[in-house]
Amino acid sequence: MTTPRDPVADLRRIAFLLERANEATYRVRAFRSAAKTLSALPAEEVAQRAAAGTLTELSGVGDVTARCVAESLAGEEPVYLRRLLATEGVDLDDAAAALRSALRGDCHTHSDWSDGGSPIEEMALAAVELGHEYVVLTDHSPSLKVARGLTADRLKKQLDYVAAVNAALPQGFRILTGIEVDILADGSLDQTDELLSRLDVVVGSVHSGLRDDSARMTRRMLRAIENPHLDVLGHCTGRMVANRPAGAEGPGDRGHRKRLRPPSDFDAAAVFAACAAHGKAVEINSRPERQDPPKRLIRQALEAGCVFTISTDAHAPGQLDWQRFGCERAALCGVSADRVVNTWKADQLVDWAAGHSA
């Protein structure tokens, strides 16, 4: 007899690959919803329903996902999964592959506590499967209301929640606490100093006033970089270079992300000099629609003596594998592993970040 496969694992794997391929959110949701529904049922009931053809009577299970479940239970790799695996993409070149293999974690990720689409636990377990040693949870700060930014009270609750989740995660992996804090119009950071001081890693990004004139944007960014609580300057130009796929709107893909957006104007030489002087990292954002900063600015930051993070800004588990895109761009610009802080062990990263506010 053929040994059945795990249908829930197959559905989740399909969703992961769809996310990684930047496919439309409704497709991903179909497989994640089916996996969630079936994971709550006894395996015997799932098998009985598959045999009787009644899986589609369950909320969240459609014809396509039911067919995948039936194929899994028959011991076959679902055709849908097989096709995705056959079209995964091309291998990285040697320099990018070496950089990718040197990364130990991801310094910019989101969960469903703000505008991400998946629970903290699901994001963490996906990172474990990718071979990460840590992931920094950086949900948004309160002023970004469209992204359900975390108030001080909600952030305090999240810190307690992360501590509980860490206790249950596989040994050798941990979630580092963090935030993607808004850099406000005056350059201040959108959270209390007391809470920022409790976090392992603070990413600061500009999300509003992106069309400020160069002088004003430069002053704003310099003040944020000088703040002892900021560790990483996130997606520094704010640009969008590609439209999201049709139907891709969903958690982590707010409506404005469908539109192309030019980069913000600022004095890059001054900003990168400040990052180097204060020991702050410049993020190489791996999202395909961002590609931020552009390669010319990566090279300029490298020449200025900056260190970097290569992070995904992931809003779903499959997007955690987007680091390959950032590694390709970093390698093209000559960024070596010793200039990337998330090649470090977790304790070294946390100590480096703590040194900014010491």
C-alpha positions as CSV (number, residue, x, y, z in Angstrom):
1,M,0.0,0.0,0.0
2,T,1.1,3.5,-0.7
3,T,1.9,5.6,2.4
4,P,-0.3,8.7,2.6
5,R,1.4,12.1,2.6
6,D,0.5,14.9,5.1
7,P,-2.2,16.9,3.2
8,V,-2.0,19.9,5.5
9,A,1.7,20.1,5.1
10,D,1.3,19.9,1.3
11,L,-1.3,22.7,1.4
12,R,1.0,24.9,3.5
13,R,4.0,24.2,1.2
14,I,1.9,25.3,-1.8
15,A,0.9,28.5,0.0
16,F,4.6,29.1,0.9
17,L,5.7,28.7,-2.7
18,L,2.9,30.9,-4.0
19,E,4.0,33.6,-1.5
20,R,7.6,33.3,-2.5
21,A,6.6,33.6,-6.2
22,N,4.7,36.8,-5.4
23,E,1.4,35.3,-6.6
24,A,-2.0,36.9,-6.0
25,T,-3.1,36.9,-2.4
26,Y,-6.4,35.2,-3.1
27,R,-4.5,32.1,-4.4
28,V,-2.4,31.9,-1.2
29,R,-5.4,32.4,1.0
30,A,-7.2,29.5,-0.6
31,F,-4.5,27.1,0.4
32,R,-3.8,28.6,3.9
33,S,-7.6,28.6,4.6
34,A,-7.9,25.0,3.6
35,A,-4.9,24.0,5.7
36,K,-6.3,25.8,8.7
37,T,-9.7,24.1,8.4
38,L,-8.3,20.6,7.9
39,S,-5.7,21.0,10.7
40,A,-8.5,21.4,13.2
41,L,-10.1,18.0,12.2
42,P,-9.0,14.4,13.1
43,A,-7.0,12.8,10.3
44,E,-9.6,10.1,10.1
45,E,-12.4,12.5,9.3
46,V,-10.2,14.2,6.6
47,A,-9.6,10.8,5.0
48,Q,-13.3,9.8,5.2
49,R,-14.4,13.1,3.6
50,A,-11.8,12.8,0.9
51,A,-13.0,9.3,0.1
52,A,-16.7,10.4,0.1
53,G,-16.0,13.5,-1.9
54,T,-17.4,15.8,0.8
55,L,-14.3,17.9,1.6
56,T,-15.8,20.9,-0.2
57,E,-18.6,21.0,2.2
58,L,-16.1,22.4,4.7
59,S,-15.6,26.1,5.0
60,G,-12.4,27.2,3.3
61,V,-12.0,24.1,1.2
62,G,-12.6,24.4,-2.6
63,D,-12.3,22.1,-5.6
64,V,-8.6,22.7,-6.2
65,T,-7.6,22.3,-2.5
66,A,-9.8,19.2,-2.1
67,R,-8.1,17.6,-5.2
68,C,-4.7,18.3,-3.6
69,V,-5.8,16.7,-0.4
70,A,-7.0,13.6,-2.2
71,E,-3.7,13.3,-4.1
72,S,-1.8,13.6,-0.8
73,L,-3.8,11.0,0.9
74,A,-3.2,8.7,-2.0
75,G,0.5,9.0,-1.4
76,E,1.1,11.2,-4.5
77,E,2.7,14.6,-4.6
78,P,-0.1,16.9,-5.5
79,V,0.0,18.0,-9.2
80,Y,-0.3,21.7,-8.1
81,L,2.7,21.3,-5.8
82,R,4.7,19.5,-8.5
83,R,4.2,22.3,-11.0
84,L,5.2,24.9,-8.5
85,L,8.4,23.0,-7.7
86,A,9.2,22.6,-11.4
87,T,9.1,26.4,-12.0
88,E,10.9,27.6,-8.8
89,G,13.3,29.8,-10.7
90,V,17.0,29.9,-11.4
91,D,19.9,29.3,-9.1
92,L,21.9,32.1,-7.5
93,D,25.3,32.9,-8.9
94,D,28.3,32.0,-6.7
95,A,28.7,35.4,-5.0
96,A,25.0,35.8,-4.2
97,A,24.7,32.2,-3.1
98,A,27.7,32.6,-0.7
99,L,26.2,35.7,0.7
100,R,22.8,34.0,1.2
101,S,24.4,31.0,2.9
102,A,26.2,33.4,5.3
103,L,22.9,35.0,6.6
104,R,21.8,33.7,9.9
105,G,18.5,35.6,10.2
106,D,16.2,38.3,9.0
107,C,16.0,41.8,10.6
108,H,12.6,43.0,9.1
109,T,9.4,40.9,9.3
110,H,5.8,41.5,10.0
111,S,3.0,39.4,11.6
112,D,-0.8,39.6,11.8
113,W,-0.4,41.8,14.8
114,S,0.0,44.7,12.3
115,D,-0.3,44.3,8.5
116,G,1.2,40.9,8.1
117,G,-1.0,38.0,7.0
118,S,0.2,35.2,9.4
119,P,0.6,34.6,13.1
120,I,4.0,35.1,14.8
121,E,4.4,31.3,15.3
122,E,3.8,30.6,11.6
123,M,6.4,33.1,10.6
124,A,8.9,31.8,13.1
125,L,8.4,28.1,12.0
126,A,8.8,29.1,8.3
127,A,12.1,30.8,9.3
128,V,13.2,27.7,11.1
129,E,12.6,25.6,7.9
130,L,14.7,28.1,5.9
131,G,17.6,27.5,8.2
132,H,17.5,30.8,10.0
133,E,18.8,31.0,13.6
134,Y,16.6,34.0,14.4
135,V,14.1,36.4,13.0
136,V,13.5,40.0,14.2
137,L,9.8,40.7,14.5
138,T,9.3,44.3,13.4
139,D,5.6,45.1,13.3
140,H,4.6,48.7,12.6
141,S,4.4,51.6,15.1
142,P,1.1,53.4,16.0
143,S,1.1,56.3,13.5
144,L,0.8,54.0,10.6
145,K,-2.9,53.3,11.2
146,V,-3.5,51.8,7.8
147,A,-1.1,49.0,8.8
148,R,-2.7,48.6,12.3
149,G,0.5,49.9,13.9
150,L,1.0,48.8,17.5
151,T,0.2,51.2,20.3
152,A,2.4,51.1,23.4
153,D,0.0,48.8,25.2
154,R,-0.2,46.4,22.2
155,L,3.6,46.4,21.9
156,K,4.0,45.5,25.6
157,K,1.5,42.6,25.1
158,Q,3.5,41.5,22.1
159,L,6.7,41.4,24.0
160,D,5.1,39.1,26.6
161,Y,3.6,37.0,23.8
162,V,7.0,36.6,22.0
163,A,8.6,35.4,25.2
164,A,6.0,32.7,25.5
165,V,6.4,31.7,21.9
166,N,10.2,31.6,22.2
167,A,9.9,29.1,25.0
168,A,8.1,26.7,22.7
169,L,10.2,27.1,19.6
170,P,12.9,24.6,18.5
171,Q,16.2,24.9,20.4
172,G,18.7,27.1,18.7
173,F,16.1,29.4,17.2
174,R,14.6,32.5,18.7
175,I,12.5,35.5,17.8
176,L,14.2,38.8,18.5
177,T,12.0,41.6,19.6
178,G,11.8,44.7,17.4
179,I,9.7,47.3,15.6
180,E,9.6,49.1,12.3
181,V,9.1,52.5,13.8
182,D,8.0,55.4,11.7
183,I,10.4,58.3,11.3
184,L,8.0,61.2,11.9
185,A,8.0,64.5,10.1
186,D,10.4,66.1,12.6
187,G,12.8,63.0,12.6
188,S,11.6,61.7,16.0
189,L,10.7,58.0,16.3
190,D,7.0,56.9,16.7
191,Q,7.2,55.0,20.0
192,T,8.2,55.8,23.6
193,D,11.9,55.8,24.5
194,E,11.2,53.3,27.3
195,L,9.7,50.7,24.9
196,L,12.3,51.3,22.3
197,S,15.0,50.6,24.9
198,R,13.5,47.2,25.6
199,L,13.6,46.0,22.0
200,D,16.4,43.9,20.5
201,V,16.5,45.7,17.1
202,V,14.8,48.9,15.9
203,V,14.3,49.5,12.2
204,G,13.3,53.1,11.4
205,S,11.6,53.9,8.1
206,V,9.9,56.9,6.5
207,H,6.3,56.1,5.4
208,S,4.8,59.5,5.1
209,G,5.8,62.8,3.5
210,L,7.8,60.9,0.9
211,R,7.7,63.9,-1.4
212,D,9.4,66.2,1.1
213,D,12.1,68.4,-0.5
214,S,15.6,67.2,-0.2
215,A,16.7,69.5,2.6
216,R,13.7,68.6,4.8
217,M,14.0,64.9,4.2
218,T,17.7,64.9,4.9
219,R,17.2,66.7,8.2
220,R,14.5,64.3,9.1
221,M,16.6,61.2,8.4
222,L,19.7,62.6,10.1
223,R,17.8,63.2,13.3
224,A,16.5,59.7,13.2
225,I,19.9,58.2,12.6
226,E,21.3,60.2,15.5
227,N,18.6,58.7,17.8
228,P,20.4,56.2,20.0
229,H,17.4,53.8,19.8
230,L,17.5,53.4,16.0
231,D,19.7,50.5,14.7
232,V,18.7,50.1,11.0
233,L,17.6,52.6,8.4
234,G,14.8,50.8,6.5
235,H,14.0,51.1,2.8
236,C,15.6,54.5,2.6
237,T,14.2,55.8,-0.6
238,G,10.6,54.6,-0.2
239,R,10.5,53.8,-3.9
240,M,8.2,51.3,-5.6
241,V,9.6,50.0,-8.9
242,A,7.0,47.4,-9.8
243,N,3.2,46.9,-9.6
244,R,1.9,44.1,-7.5
245,P,0.1,41.3,-9.4
246,A,-3.6,41.7,-10.1
247,G,-5.5,40.5,-7.1
248,A,-2.5,40.7,-4.8
249,E,-4.0,43.2,-2.4
250,G,-4.2,41.9,1.1
251,P,-2.4,41.9,4.4
252,G,1.0,43.5,3.9
253,D,0.0,44.7,0.4
254,R,-1.9,47.9,1.0
255,G,-3.5,49.6,-1.9
256,H,-0.7,52.2,-2.5
257,R,1.7,49.3,-3.1
258,K,0.1,48.7,-6.5
259,R,1.3,52.1,-7.8
260,L,4.8,52.9,-9.0
261,R,6.5,55.5,-6.8
262,P,9.7,57.4,-7.4
263,P,12.4,57.5,-4.7
264,S,12.4,60.2,-2.1
265,D,15.0,63.0,-2.6
266,F,17.7,63.4,0.1
267,D,21.4,64.0,0.5
268,A,22.6,60.4,0.3
269,A,26.2,61.3,1.1
270,A,25.2,63.0,4.3
271,V,22.8,60.3,5.3
272,F,25.2,57.4,4.7
273,A,28.0,59.3,6.4
274,A,25.8,59.6,9.5
275,C,25.0,55.9,9.4
276,A,28.7,55.1,9.2
277,A,29.6,57.5,12.0
278,H,26.9,56.2,14.3
279,G,27.3,52.6,13.4
280,K,23.8,52.2,12.0
281,A,23.0,49.7,9.3
282,V,21.5,50.5,5.9
283,E,18.8,48.0,5.0
284,I,18.9,46.3,1.6
285,N,15.2,45.6,1.3
286,S,14.6,42.4,-0.7
287,R,10.9,42.9,-1.6
288,P,10.7,42.6,-5.4
289,E,8.5,45.7,-5.8
290,R,10.9,47.8,-3.7
291,Q,14.5,46.9,-4.6
292,D,15.5,49.6,-2.1
293,P,18.0,51.2,-2.1
294,P,18.9,51.1,-5.8
295,K,22.3,49.7,-6.7
296,R,23.9,53.1,-7.1
297,L,23.0,53.9,-3.5
298,I,24.1,50.6,-2.2
299,R,27.5,51.2,-3.7
300,Q,27.6,54.7,-2.3
301,A,26.7,53.4,1.2
302,L,29.4,50.8,0.8
303,E,32.0,53.4,-0.1
304,A,30.9,55.5,2.9
305,G,31.8,52.6,5.2
306,C,28.3,51.5,6.1
307,V,27.2,48.1,7.4
308,F,24.0,46.6,6.0
309,T,21.1,44.2,6.7
310,I,19.7,42.1,3.9
311,S,16.1,41.7,5.0
312,T,12.9,40.6,3.4
313,D,10.3,43.0,4.9
314,A,8.2,39.8,4.8
315,H,4.5,40.0,5.5
316,A,3.9,36.2,4.8
317,P,5.9,33.0,5.4
318,G,6.8,32.5,1.8
319,Q,8.2,36.0,1.5
320,L,10.9,35.0,4.1
321,D,12.7,33.3,1.2
322,W,13.0,36.6,-0.7
323,Q,16.4,37.3,0.8
324,R,17.9,35.8,-2.4
325,F,16.8,39.0,-4.2
326,G,18.6,41.2,-1.8
327,C,21.7,39.0,-1.9
328,E,21.8,39.2,-5.7
329,R,21.8,43.0,-5.6
330,A,24.2,43.2,-2.7
331,A,26.7,40.8,-4.5
332,L,26.5,42.9,-7.7
333,C,27.5,45.9,-5.7
334,G,30.4,44.2,-4.0
335,V,28.9,43.9,-0.5
336,S,30.8,41.2,1.4
337,A,29.4,39.1,4.2
338,D,31.5,40.9,6.8
339,R,29.6,44.1,6.1
340,V,26.2,42.5,6.7
341,V,25.1,42.4,10.4
342,N,22.6,39.6,10.0
343,T,25.5,37.2,9.2
344,W,26.2,37.5,12.9
345,K,25.0,35.3,15.6
346,A,21.9,36.5,17.5
347,D,23.8,37.5,20.6
348,Q,26.3,39.5,18.6
349,L,23.5,41.3,16.7
350,V,21.7,42.2,20.0
351,D,24.9,43.4,21.6
352,W,25.7,45.6,18.5
353,A,22.2,47.1,18.7
354,A,22.4,47.7,22.4
355,G,25.6,49.5,21.9
356,H,23.9,52.3,20.1
357,S,22.0,53.4,23.2
358,A,24.7,52.5,25.7
